Amino acid sequence: MDLGLQNKRVIVTASSKGLGKATALQFAQEGAKVLISSRNEEELKVTMEDIKQHSSNPDIFYTVCDVTKEEDIAQLFKEAETKLGGVDILVNNAGGPSPGGFGQVTDQDWMEAFEKNLLSYIRTIRQAIPFMQAQKFGRIVNISSSSTKEVLDGLILSNTFRLGMVGLSKSIAREYGKDNILINTVGPGRIQTDRVTELDEIAAKKRDITVEDVREGFKQIIPMGRYGEPAEFAKVITFLCSEANTYMTGQSLVIDGGMLKAL
């Protein structure tokens, strides 16, 4: 199947590592022009070179962007116009909010999670839409969490704002479908990333067991019997953002090896 991604212009936020990096690499391997971003310039430089090496694609660029800052997001899209010539595809990603239950998180935690995990997506989409409307083509994927299908104990901030992300995506998918702009939400289950490792370590400490015991417990309830790899997650995003996807929009998917029982 030809995904039609050759020379497509792609922005992936929070992409110096983890799911963002895996997604950027997948686009690069399909021949897209990719702009990666995160707050850490040194990590971005290393990631950019790594993606170039593993994709044999020279059209990989980076820019420093703190997605909680409106001015950084505006600059990100100026860089995209300069380095890529515009924007065809936007993949929104951001680090997960602080863990904790309702009684543990503060007003500051709530505000920071809102800015990082919802308002940042609103701002990037607002910047991307005019490019996509003008060319009558656009693909947006908002990376979320499995908490959009089933709440996760001890992650009240994620449970709240990830669902807001789904409502946002569904609403704008309906609004901009007429412009051939397709917008979907994709959440990871137990994908082997630094974030999941952090959550496994927290669970191990809370239950006074080893991290390996936590992981084995999850593997027993995942029908596929293992954690997912970032590349497996990235392939789903790549399809959703491709020309091969012509009709799927407004959907919320979870890539979890079948773990969740929620419909």
Buried (B, 14 or more C-beta within 10 A) or exposed (E): EEBBBEEBBBBBBBBBBBBBBBBBBBBBBBBBBBBBBBBEEEBBEBBBEBBBEEBEBEBBBBBBBBBBBBEBBBBBBEBBEEBBEBBBBBBBBBBBBBBBEEEEBEEEBBEBBBBBBBBBBBBBBBBBBEBBBEBEBBBBBBBBBBBBBBBBEBBBBBBBBBBBBBEBBBEBBEEBBEBBBBBBBBBBBBBBBEBBEEBBEBBBEEEEEEBEEBBEEBBEEBEEEEBBEBBBBBBBBBBBBBBBBEEEBBBBBBBBBEBBEEE
